[in-house]
Amino acid sequence: MLIQILGTGCPKCQKLEENARQAVQELHLDFQIEKVKDLQKIMAFGVMVTPALVVDGVVKAAGKVPGVEDIKQFLVKP
């Protein structure tokens, strides 16, 4: 399973990555976390505002930093 953090590396992007890592750790799930900084790749997801969270190819949040509990919900519900 794959989580992608879309963003150029701003503080919000870093916080989103931290929250995603914490959610995966607390749920004891086997997810790979990948940072996507290339603007062309980000736009290919249809995302115009970063940071964005993508779970298994599906954009779950864009333009905000969801909390750990919100990310957990994205990971356990399809």
PyMOL Python script that loads the backbone (N, CA, C, O; Angstrom):
from pymol import cmd

cmd.read_pdbstr("""\
ATOM      1  N   MET A   1       0.851  -1.166   0.000  1.00  0.00           N
ATOM      2  CA  MET A   1       0.000   0.000   0.000  1.00  0.00           C
ATOM      3  C   MET A   1       0.902   1.237   0.000  1.00  0.00           C
ATOM      4  O   MET A   1       2.006   1.225   0.544  1.00  0.00           O
ATOM      5  N   LEU A   2       0.402   2.294  -0.622  1.00  0.00           N
ATOM      6  CA  LEU A   2       1.244   3.460  -0.825  1.00  0.00           C
ATOM      7  C   LEU A   2       0.536   4.745  -0.407  1.00  0.00           C
ATOM      8  O   LEU A   2      -0.610   4.994  -0.783  1.00  0.00           O
ATOM      9  N   ILE A   3       1.235   5.545   0.370  1.00  0.00           N
ATOM     10  CA  ILE A   3       0.800   6.894   0.713  1.00  0.00           C
ATOM     11  C   ILE A   3       1.756   7.840   0.012  1.00  0.00           C
ATOM     12  O   ILE A   3       2.975   7.690   0.101  1.00  0.00           O
ATOM     13  N   GLN A   4       1.189   8.822  -0.690  1.00  0.00           N
ATOM     14  CA  GLN A   4       2.023   9.826  -1.341  1.00  0.00           C
ATOM     15  C   GLN A   4       1.694  11.197  -0.753  1.00  0.00           C
ATOM     16  O   GLN A   4       0.530  11.567  -0.600  1.00  0.00           O
ATOM     17  N   ILE A   5       2.746  11.932  -0.433  1.00  0.00           N
ATOM     18  CA  ILE A   5       2.629  13.292   0.048  1.00  0.00           C
ATOM     19  C   ILE A   5       3.001  14.198  -1.118  1.00  0.00           C
ATOM     20  O   ILE A   5       4.151  14.209  -1.556  1.00  0.00           O
ATOM     21  N   LEU A   6       2.037  14.951  -1.617  1.00  0.00           N
ATOM     22  CA  LEU A   6       2.286  15.827  -2.753  1.00  0.00           C
ATOM     23  C   LEU A   6       2.587  17.230  -2.243  1.00  0.00           C
ATOM     24  O   LEU A   6       1.784  17.818  -1.518  1.00  0.00           O
ATOM     25  N   GLY A   7       3.730  17.758  -2.619  1.00  0.00           N
ATOM     26  CA  GLY A   7       4.099  19.102  -2.206  1.00  0.00           C
ATOM     27  C   GLY A   7       5.568  19.368  -2.460  1.00  0.00           C
ATOM     28  O   GLY A   7       6.346  18.448  -2.711  1.00  0.00           O
ATOM     29  N   THR A   8       5.932  20.620  -2.393  1.00  0.00           N
ATOM     30  CA  THR A   8       7.289  21.024  -2.742  1.00  0.00           C
ATOM     31  C   THR A   8       8.257  20.994  -1.573  1.00  0.00           C
ATOM     32  O   THR A   8       9.436  21.305  -1.749  1.00  0.00           O
ATOM     33  N   GLY A   9       7.792  20.628  -0.384  1.00  0.00           N
ATOM     34  CA  GLY A   9       8.684  20.550   0.772  1.00  0.00           C
ATOM     35  C   GLY A   9       8.477  21.659   1.773  1.00  0.00           C
ATOM     36  O   GLY A   9       9.320  21.865   2.646  1.00  0.00           O
ATOM     37  N   CYS A  10       7.371  22.383   1.672  1.00  0.00           N
ATOM     38  CA  CYS A  10       7.072  23.476   2.596  1.00  0.00           C
ATOM     39  C   CYS A  10       6.787  22.909   3.995  1.00  0.00           C
ATOM     40  O   CYS A  10       6.611  21.699   4.143  1.00  0.00           O
ATOM     41  N   PRO A  11       6.739  23.764   5.014  1.00  0.00           N
ATOM     42  CA  PRO A  11       6.455  23.284   6.373  1.00  0.00           C
ATOM     43  C   PRO A  11       5.145  22.499   6.484  1.00  0.00           C
ATOM     44  O   PRO A  11       5.072  21.532   7.243  1.00  0.00           O
ATOM     45  N   LYS A  12       4.112  22.902   5.739  1.00  0.00           N
ATOM     46  CA  LYS A  12       2.846  22.159   5.782  1.00  0.00           C
ATOM     47  C   LYS A  12       3.020  20.759   5.200  1.00  0.00           C
ATOM     48  O   LYS A  12       2.443  19.794   5.701  1.00  0.00           O
ATOM     49  N   CYS A  13       3.810  20.658   4.149  1.00  0.00           N
ATOM     50  CA  CYS A  13       4.073  19.350   3.536  1.00  0.00           C
ATOM     51  C   CYS A  13       4.813  18.449   4.522  1.00  0.00           C
ATOM     52  O   CYS A  13       4.521  17.258   4.628  1.00  0.00           O
ATOM     53  N   GLN A  14       5.757  19.020   5.230  1.00  0.00           N
ATOM     54  CA  GLN A  14       6.519  18.250   6.209  1.00  0.00           C
ATOM     55  C   GLN A  14       5.624  17.793   7.350  1.00  0.00           C
ATOM     56  O   GLN A  14       5.762  16.669   7.831  1.00  0.00           O
ATOM     57  N   LYS A  15       4.708  18.648   7.788  1.00  0.00           N
ATOM     58  CA  LYS A  15       3.786  18.286   8.864  1.00  0.00           C
ATOM     59  C   LYS A  15       2.850  17.178   8.405  1.00  0.00           C
ATOM     60  O   LYS A  15       2.544  16.266   9.174  1.00  0.00           O
ATOM     61  N   LEU A  16       2.395  17.248   7.164  1.00  0.00           N
ATOM     62  CA  LEU A  16       1.530  16.196   6.631  1.00  0.00           C
ATOM     63  C   LEU A  16       2.264  14.865   6.612  1.00  0.00           C
ATOM     64  O   LEU A  16       1.686  13.832   6.948  1.00  0.00           O
ATOM     65  N   GLU A  17       3.521  14.881   6.225  1.00  0.00           N
ATOM     66  CA  GLU A  17       4.303  13.647   6.227  1.00  0.00           C
ATOM     67  C   GLU A  17       4.442  13.102   7.653  1.00  0.00           C
ATOM     68  O   GLU A  17       4.284  11.902   7.876  1.00  0.00           O
ATOM     69  N   GLU A  18       4.733  13.975   8.609  1.00  0.00           N
ATOM     70  CA  GLU A  18       4.839  13.550  10.015  1.00  0.00           C
ATOM     71  C   GLU A  18       3.532  12.909  10.478  1.00  0.00           C
ATOM     72  O   GLU A  18       3.543  11.844  11.094  1.00  0.00           O
ATOM     73  N   ASN A  19       2.407  13.561  10.180  1.00  0.00           N
ATOM     74  CA  ASN A  19       1.107  13.031  10.595  1.00  0.00           C
ATOM     75  C   ASN A  19       0.823  11.683   9.947  1.00  0.00           C
ATOM     76  O   ASN A  19       0.299  10.779  10.598  1.00  0.00           O
ATOM     77  N   ALA A  20       1.164  11.542   8.673  1.00  0.00           N
ATOM     78  CA  ALA A  20       0.939  10.276   7.970  1.00  0.00           C
ATOM     79  C   ALA A  20       1.786   9.165   8.578  1.00  0.00           C
ATOM     80  O   ALA A  20       1.300   8.053   8.782  1.00  0.00           O
ATOM     81  N   ARG A  21       3.043   9.460   8.865  1.00  0.00           N
ATOM     82  CA  ARG A  21       3.916   8.456   9.482  1.00  0.00           C
ATOM     83  C   ARG A  21       3.387   8.040  10.856  1.00  0.00           C
ATOM     84  O   ARG A  21       3.413   6.859  11.205  1.00  0.00           O
ATOM     85  N   GLN A  22       2.912   9.007  11.626  1.00  0.00           N
ATOM     86  CA  GLN A  22       2.380   8.685  12.949  1.00  0.00           C
ATOM     87  C   GLN A  22       1.122   7.829  12.835  1.00  0.00           C
ATOM     88  O   GLN A  22       0.954   6.880  13.600  1.00  0.00           O
ATOM     89  N   ALA A  23       0.239   8.147  11.896  1.00  0.00           N
ATOM     90  CA  ALA A  23      -0.988   7.375  11.706  1.00  0.00           C
ATOM     91  C   ALA A  23      -0.674   5.934  11.327  1.00  0.00           C
ATOM     92  O   ALA A  23      -1.271   5.001  11.865  1.00  0.00           O
ATOM     93  N   VAL A  24       0.262   5.753  10.402  1.00  0.00           N
ATOM     94  CA  VAL A  24       0.657   4.397   9.989  1.00  0.00           C
ATOM     95  C   VAL A  24       1.230   3.627  11.169  1.00  0.00           C
ATOM     96  O   VAL A  24       0.912   2.456  11.375  1.00  0.00           O
ATOM     97  N   GLN A  25       2.078   4.298  11.941  1.00  0.00           N
ATOM     98  CA  GLN A  25       2.709   3.649  13.091  1.00  0.00           C
ATOM     99  C   GLN A  25       1.665   3.253  14.140  1.00  0.00           C
ATOM    100  O   GLN A  25       1.709   2.143  14.670  1.00  0.00           O
ATOM    101  N   GLU A  26       0.736   4.150  14.436  1.00  0.00           N
ATOM    102  CA  GLU A  26      -0.273   3.857  15.454  1.00  0.00           C
ATOM    103  C   GLU A  26      -1.215   2.746  15.029  1.00  0.00           C
ATOM    104  O   GLU A  26      -1.709   1.994  15.870  1.00  0.00           O
ATOM    105  N   LEU A  27      -1.470   2.635  13.727  1.00  0.00           N
ATOM    106  CA  LEU A  27      -2.365   1.582  13.219  1.00  0.00           C
ATOM    107  C   LEU A  27      -1.621   0.284  12.922  1.00  0.00           C
ATOM    108  O   LEU A  27      -2.245  -0.733  12.621  1.00  0.00           O
ATOM    109  N   HIS A  28      -0.300   0.314  13.005  1.00  0.00           N
ATOM    110  CA  HIS A  28       0.533  -0.868  12.720  1.00  0.00           C
ATOM    111  C   HIS A  28       0.261  -1.404  11.319  1.00  0.00           C
ATOM    112  O   HIS A  28       0.117  -2.611  11.119  1.00  0.00           O
ATOM    113  N   LEU A  29       0.193  -0.491  10.354  1.00  0.00           N
ATOM    114  CA  LEU A  29      -0.057  -0.865   8.962  1.00  0.00           C
ATOM    115  C   LEU A  29       1.245  -0.879   8.175  1.00  0.00           C
ATOM    116  O   LEU A  29       2.235  -0.256   8.558  1.00  0.00           O
ATOM    117  N   ASP A  30       1.215  -1.605   7.069  1.00  0.00           N
ATOM    118  CA  ASP A  30       2.385  -1.700   6.209  1.00  0.00           C
ATOM    119  C   ASP A  30       2.173  -0.805   4.988  1.00  0.00           C
ATOM    120  O   ASP A  30       1.747  -1.265   3.929  1.00  0.00           O
ATOM    121  N   PHE A  31       2.478   0.475   5.157  1.00  0.00           N
ATOM    122  CA  PHE A  31       2.363   1.437   4.076  1.00  0.00           C
ATOM    123  C   PHE A  31       3.739   1.966   3.732  1.00  0.00           C
ATOM    124  O   PHE A  31       4.581   2.158   4.609  1.00  0.00           O
ATOM    125  N   GLN A  32       3.958   2.198   2.459  1.00  0.00           N
ATOM    126  CA  GLN A  32       5.160   2.897   2.012  1.00  0.00           C
ATOM    127  C   GLN A  32       4.767   4.359   1.858  1.00  0.00           C
ATOM    128  O   GLN A  32       3.710   4.662   1.304  1.00  0.00           O
ATOM    129  N   ILE A  33       5.609   5.270   2.345  1.00  0.00           N
ATOM    130  CA  ILE A  33       5.340   6.699   2.217  1.00  0.00           C
ATOM    131  C   ILE A  33       6.337   7.292   1.235  1.00  0.00           C
ATOM    132  O   ILE A  33       7.550   7.122   1.362  1.00  0.00           O
ATOM    133  N   GLU A  34       5.788   7.993   0.252  1.00  0.00           N
ATOM    134  CA  GLU A  34       6.601   8.574  -0.815  1.00  0.00           C
ATOM    135  C   GLU A  34       6.284  10.066  -0.927  1.00  0.00           C
ATOM    136  O   GLU A  34       5.122  10.471  -0.897  1.00  0.00           O
ATOM    137  N   LYS A  35       7.335  10.872  -1.057  1.00  0.00           N
ATOM    138  CA  LYS A  35       7.141  12.305  -1.273  1.00  0.00           C
ATOM    139  C   LYS A  35       7.199  12.580  -2.773  1.00  0.00           C
ATOM    140  O   LYS A  35       8.095  12.102  -3.468  1.00  0.00           O
ATOM    141  N   VAL A  36       6.242  13.349  -3.259  1.00  0.00           N
ATOM    142  CA  VAL A  36       6.198  13.721  -4.669  1.00  0.00           C
ATOM    143  C   VAL A  36       6.356  15.241  -4.738  1.00  0.00           C
ATOM    144  O   VAL A  36       5.469  15.987  -4.322  1.00  0.00           O
ATOM    145  N   LYS A  37       7.495  15.687  -5.267  1.00  0.00           N
ATOM    146  CA  LYS A  37       7.781  17.121  -5.339  1.00  0.00           C
ATOM    147  C   LYS A  37       7.683  17.675  -6.748  1.00  0.00           C
ATOM    148  O   LYS A  37       7.621  18.891  -6.927  1.00  0.00           O
ATOM    149  N   ASP A  38       7.668  16.816  -7.744  1.00  0.00           N
ATOM    150  CA  ASP A  38       7.620  17.241  -9.136  1.00  0.00           C
ATOM    151  C   ASP A  38       6.234  17.809  -9.461  1.00  0.00           C
ATOM    152  O   ASP A  38       5.222  17.122  -9.322  1.00  0.00           O
ATOM    153  N   LEU A  39       6.206  19.066  -9.894  1.00  0.00           N
ATOM    154  CA  LEU A  39       4.926  19.738 -10.147  1.00  0.00           C
ATOM    155  C   LEU A  39       4.101  19.061 -11.231  1.00  0.00           C
ATOM    156  O   LEU A  39       2.873  19.035 -11.146  1.00  0.00           O
ATOM    157  N   GLN A  40       4.753  18.514 -12.246  1.00  0.00           N
ATOM    158  CA  GLN A  40       4.016  17.818 -13.310  1.00  0.00           C
ATOM    159  C   GLN A  40       3.307  16.579 -12.753  1.00  0.00           C
ATOM    160  O   GLN A  40       2.163  16.297 -13.109  1.00  0.00           O
ATOM    161  N   LYS A  41       3.994  15.854 -11.886  1.00  0.00           N
ATOM    162  CA  LYS A  41       3.383  14.664 -11.284  1.00  0.00           C
ATOM    163  C   LYS A  41       2.246  15.044 -10.349  1.00  0.00           C
ATOM    164  O   LYS A  41       1.219  14.368 -10.297  1.00  0.00           O
ATOM    165  N   ILE A  42       2.439  16.139  -9.607  1.00  0.00           N
ATOM    166  CA  ILE A  42       1.387  16.614  -8.704  1.00  0.00           C
ATOM    167  C   ILE A  42       0.146  17.002  -9.514  1.00  0.00           C
ATOM    168  O   ILE A  42      -0.976  16.643  -9.156  1.00  0.00           O
ATOM    169  N   MET A  43       0.356  17.727 -10.590  1.00  0.00           N
ATOM    170  CA  MET A  43      -0.766  18.153 -11.429  1.00  0.00           C
ATOM    171  C   MET A  43      -1.447  16.969 -12.107  1.00  0.00           C
ATOM    172  O   MET A  43      -2.638  17.038 -12.411  1.00  0.00           O
ATOM    173  N   ALA A  44      -0.719  15.897 -12.345  1.00  0.00           N
ATOM    174  CA  ALA A  44      -1.305  14.703 -12.959  1.00  0.00           C
ATOM    175  C   ALA A  44      -2.381  14.081 -12.061  1.00  0.00           C
ATOM    176  O   ALA A  44      -3.272  13.384 -12.546  1.00  0.00           O
ATOM    177  N   PHE A  45      -2.293  14.333 -10.756  1.00  0.00           N
ATOM    178  CA  PHE A  45      -3.322  13.860  -9.827  1.00  0.00           C
ATOM    179  C   PHE A  45      -4.536  14.790  -9.827  1.00  0.00           C
ATOM    180  O   PHE A  45      -5.542  14.489  -9.185  1.00  0.00           O
ATOM    181  N   GLY A  46      -4.453  15.913 -10.540  1.00  0.00           N
ATOM    182  CA  GLY A  46      -5.534  16.880 -10.542  1.00  0.00           C
ATOM    183  C   GLY A  46      -5.477  17.811  -9.345  1.00  0.00           C
ATOM    184  O   GLY A  46      -6.442  18.519  -9.056  1.00  0.00           O
ATOM    185  N   VAL A  47      -4.351  17.811  -8.648  1.00  0.00           N
ATOM    186  CA  VAL A  47      -4.179  18.638  -7.456  1.00  0.00           C
ATOM    187  C   VAL A  47      -3.598  19.986  -7.861  1.00  0.00           C
ATOM    188  O   VAL A  47      -2.572  20.052  -8.537  1.00  0.00           O
ATOM    189  N   MET A  48      -4.261  21.051  -7.445  1.00  0.00           N
ATOM    190  CA  MET A  48      -3.784  22.398  -7.749  1.00  0.00           C
ATOM    191  C   MET A  48      -3.278  23.114  -6.500  1.00  0.00           C
ATOM    192  O   MET A  48      -2.602  24.138  -6.608  1.00  0.00           O
ATOM    193  N   VAL A  49      -3.594  22.593  -5.323  1.00  0.00           N
ATOM    194  CA  VAL A  49      -3.189  23.205  -4.063  1.00  0.00           C
ATOM    195  C   VAL A  49      -2.509  22.132  -3.210  1.00  0.00           C
ATOM    196  O   VAL A  49      -3.058  21.050  -2.999  1.00  0.00           O
ATOM    197  N   THR A  50      -1.326  22.444  -2.731  1.00  0.00           N
ATOM    198  CA  THR A  50      -0.610  21.503  -1.879  1.00  0.00           C
ATOM    199  C   THR A  50      -0.602  22.034  -0.453  1.00  0.00           C
ATOM    200  O   THR A  50      -0.825  23.226  -0.242  1.00  0.00           O
ATOM    201  N   PRO A  51      -0.354  21.194   0.511  1.00  0.00           N
ATOM    202  CA  PRO A  51      -0.016  19.778   0.376  1.00  0.00           C
ATOM    203  C   PRO A  51      -1.249  18.940   0.076  1.00  0.00           C
ATOM    204  O   PRO A  51      -2.385  19.370   0.272  1.00  0.00           O
ATOM    205  N   ALA A  52      -0.991  17.741  -0.403  1.00  0.00           N
ATOM    206  CA  ALA A  52      -2.077  16.804  -0.676  1.00  0.00           C
ATOM    207  C   ALA A  52      -1.660  15.415  -0.214  1.00  0.00           C
ATOM    208  O   ALA A  52      -0.480  15.065  -0.214  1.00  0.00           O
ATOM    209  N   LEU A  53      -2.651  14.644   0.175  1.00  0.00           N
ATOM    210  CA  LEU A  53      -2.437  13.276   0.644  1.00  0.00           C
ATOM    211  C   LEU A  53      -3.119  12.329  -0.335  1.00  0.00           C
ATOM    212  O   LEU A  53      -4.307  12.466  -0.623  1.00  0.00           O
ATOM    213  N   VAL A  54      -2.353  11.367  -0.840  1.00  0.00           N
ATOM    214  CA  VAL A  54      -2.877  10.378  -1.779  1.00  0.00           C
ATOM    215  C   VAL A  54      -2.663   8.999  -1.164  1.00  0.00           C
ATOM    216  O   VAL A  54      -1.563   8.661  -0.729  1.00  0.00           O
ATOM    217  N   VAL A  55      -3.736   8.211  -1.138  1.00  0.00           N
ATOM    218  CA  VAL A  55      -3.655   6.845  -0.597  1.00  0.00           C
ATOM    219  C   VAL A  55      -4.011   5.882  -1.722  1.00  0.00           C
ATOM    220  O   VAL A  55      -5.127   5.905  -2.242  1.00  0.00           O
ATOM    221  N   ASP A  56      -3.062   5.045  -2.089  1.00  0.00           N
ATOM    222  CA  ASP A  56      -3.248   4.069  -3.165  1.00  0.00           C
ATOM    223  C   ASP A  56      -3.835   4.710  -4.424  1.00  0.00           C
ATOM    224  O   ASP A  56      -4.754   4.168  -5.038  1.00  0.00           O
ATOM    225  N   GLY A  57      -3.292   5.874  -4.799  1.00  0.00           N
ATOM    226  CA  GLY A  57      -3.681   6.530  -6.035  1.00  0.00           C
ATOM    227  C   GLY A  57      -4.911   7.418  -5.956  1.00  0.00           C
ATOM    228  O   GLY A  57      -5.289   8.033  -6.953  1.00  0.00           O
ATOM    229  N   VAL A  58      -5.550   7.500  -4.777  1.00  0.00           N
ATOM    230  CA  VAL A  58      -6.757   8.300  -4.607  1.00  0.00           C
ATOM    231  C   VAL A  58      -6.439   9.509  -3.727  1.00  0.00           C
ATOM    232  O   VAL A  58      -5.938   9.359  -2.612  1.00  0.00           O
ATOM    233  N   VAL A  59      -6.735  10.706  -4.236  1.00  0.00           N
ATOM    234  CA  VAL A  59      -6.503  11.920  -3.456  1.00  0.00           C
ATOM    235  C   VAL A  59      -7.515  11.969  -2.314  1.00  0.00           C
ATOM    236  O   VAL A  59      -8.725  11.968  -2.543  1.00  0.00           O
ATOM    237  N   LYS A  60      -7.007  12.013  -1.089  1.00  0.00           N
ATOM    238  CA  LYS A  60      -7.871  12.041   0.096  1.00  0.00           C
ATOM    239  C   LYS A  60      -8.006  13.436   0.681  1.00  0.00           C
ATOM    240  O   LYS A  60      -9.027  13.752   1.292  1.00  0.00           O
ATOM    241  N   ALA A  61      -6.992  14.278   0.503  1.00  0.00           N
ATOM    242  CA  ALA A  61      -7.039  15.643   1.025  1.00  0.00           C
ATOM    243  C   ALA A  61      -6.093  16.508   0.211  1.00  0.00           C
ATOM    244  O   ALA A  61      -5.031  16.054  -0.214  1.00  0.00           O
ATOM    245  N   ALA A  62      -6.490  17.771  -0.006  1.00  0.00           N
ATOM    246  CA  ALA A  62      -5.632  18.710  -0.738  1.00  0.00           C
ATOM    247  C   ALA A  62      -5.821  20.106  -0.163  1.00  0.00           C
ATOM    248  O   ALA A  62      -6.935  20.512   0.166  1.00  0.00           O
ATOM    249  N   GLY A  63      -4.721  20.828  -0.047  1.00  0.00           N
ATOM    250  CA  GLY A  63      -4.776  22.204   0.414  1.00  0.00           C
ATOM    251  C   GLY A  63      -4.887  22.371   1.909  1.00  0.00           C
ATOM    252  O   GLY A  63      -5.094  23.479   2.404  1.00  0.00           O
ATOM    253  N   LYS A  64      -4.746  21.256   2.644  1.00  0.00           N
ATOM    254  CA  LYS A  64      -4.809  21.325   4.100  1.00  0.00           C
ATOM    255  C   LYS A  64      -3.967  20.209   4.682  1.00  0.00           C
ATOM    256  O   LYS A  64      -3.514  19.312   3.972  1.00  0.00           O
ATOM    257  N   VAL A  65      -3.765  20.282   5.995  1.00  0.00           N
ATOM    258  CA  VAL A  65      -2.989  19.259   6.689  1.00  0.00           C
ATOM    259  C   VAL A  65      -3.938  18.510   7.621  1.00  0.00           C
ATOM    260  O   VAL A  65      -4.212  18.977   8.727  1.00  0.00           O
ATOM    261  N   PRO A  66      -4.442  17.352   7.188  1.00  0.00           N
ATOM    262  CA  PRO A  66      -5.326  16.586   8.066  1.00  0.00           C
ATOM    263  C   PRO A  66      -4.562  16.076   9.280  1.00  0.00           C
ATOM    264  O   PRO A  66      -3.370  15.777   9.201  1.00  0.00           O
ATOM    265  N   GLY A  67      -5.261  15.982  10.394  1.00  0.00           N
ATOM    266  CA  GLY A  67      -4.659  15.474  11.616  1.00  0.00           C
ATOM    267  C   GLY A  67      -4.441  13.977  11.559  1.00  0.00           C
ATOM    268  O   GLY A  67      -4.899  13.305  10.635  1.00  0.00           O
ATOM    269  N   VAL A  68      -3.751  13.468  12.537  1.00  0.00           N
ATOM    270  CA  VAL A  68      -3.437  12.034  12.600  1.00  0.00           C
ATOM    271  C   VAL A  68      -4.710  11.198  12.592  1.00  0.00           C
ATOM    272  O   VAL A  68      -4.787  10.198  11.878  1.00  0.00           O
ATOM    273  N   GLU A  69      -5.705  11.594  13.376  1.00  0.00           N
ATOM    274  CA  GLU A  69      -6.949  10.818  13.444  1.00  0.00           C
ATOM    275  C   GLU A  69      -7.680  10.819  12.100  1.00  0.00           C
ATOM    276  O   GLU A  69      -8.251   9.803  11.703  1.00  0.00           O
ATOM    277  N   ASP A  70      -7.662  11.954  11.402  1.00  0.00           N
ATOM    278  CA  ASP A  70      -8.287  12.011  10.076  1.00  0.00           C
ATOM    279  C   ASP A  70      -7.573  11.079   9.108  1.00  0.00           C
ATOM    280  O   ASP A  70      -8.216  10.373   8.332  1.00  0.00           O
ATOM    281  N   ILE A  71      -6.262  11.078   9.153  1.00  0.00           N
ATOM    282  CA  ILE A  71      -5.485  10.214   8.257  1.00  0.00           C
ATOM    283  C   ILE A  71      -5.763   8.748   8.561  1.00  0.00           C
ATOM    284  O   ILE A  71      -5.855   7.933   7.643  1.00  0.00           O
ATOM    285  N   LYS A  72      -5.897   8.407   9.825  1.00  0.00           N
ATOM    286  CA  LYS A  72      -6.228   7.026  10.186  1.00  0.00           C
ATOM    287  C   LYS A  72      -7.532   6.610   9.516  1.00  0.00           C
ATOM    288  O   LYS A  72      -7.645   5.491   9.014  1.00  0.00           O
ATOM    289  N   GLN A  73      -8.511   7.501   9.508  1.00  0.00           N
ATOM    290  CA  GLN A  73      -9.797   7.185   8.866  1.00  0.00           C
ATOM    291  C   GLN A  73      -9.614   6.953   7.362  1.00  0.00           C
ATOM    292  O   GLN A  73     -10.232   6.057   6.787  1.00  0.00           O
ATOM    293  N   PHE A  74      -8.767   7.762   6.735  1.00  0.00           N
ATOM    294  CA  PHE A  74      -8.501   7.574   5.304  1.00  0.00           C
ATOM    295  C   PHE A  74      -7.874   6.207   5.037  1.00  0.00           C
ATOM    296  O   PHE A  74      -8.115   5.601   3.993  1.00  0.00           O
ATOM    297  N   LEU A  75      -7.070   5.726   5.985  1.00  0.00           N
ATOM    298  CA  LEU A  75      -6.344   4.474   5.778  1.00  0.00           C
ATOM    299  C   LEU A  75      -7.177   3.233   6.039  1.00  0.00           C
ATOM    300  O   LEU A  75      -6.936   2.189   5.433  1.00  0.00           O
ATOM    301  N   VAL A  76      -8.157   3.330   6.934  1.00  0.00           N
ATOM    302  CA  VAL A  76      -8.919   2.130   7.270  1.00  0.00           C
ATOM    303  C   VAL A  76     -10.252   2.034   6.526  1.00  0.00           C
ATOM    304  O   VAL A  76     -10.855   0.962   6.478  1.00  0.00           O
ATOM    305  N   LYS A  77     -10.720   3.153   5.940  1.00  0.00           N
ATOM    306  CA  LYS A  77     -11.960   3.138   5.182  1.00  0.00           C
ATOM    307  C   LYS A  77     -11.629   3.329   3.708  1.00  0.00           C
ATOM    308  O   LYS A  77     -10.803   4.174   3.365  1.00  0.00           O
ATOM    309  N   PRO A  78     -12.264   2.554   2.834  1.00  0.00           N
ATOM    310  CA  PRO A  78     -11.998   2.691   1.407  1.00  0.00           C
ATOM    311  C   PRO A  78     -12.460   4.007   0.841  1.00  0.00           C
ATOM    312  O   PRO A  78     -12.298   4.257  -0.354  1.00  0.00           O
TER     313      PRO A  78
END
""", "prot")
cmd.dss("prot")
cmd.show_as("cartoon", "prot")
cmd.util.cbc("prot")
cmd.orient("prot")
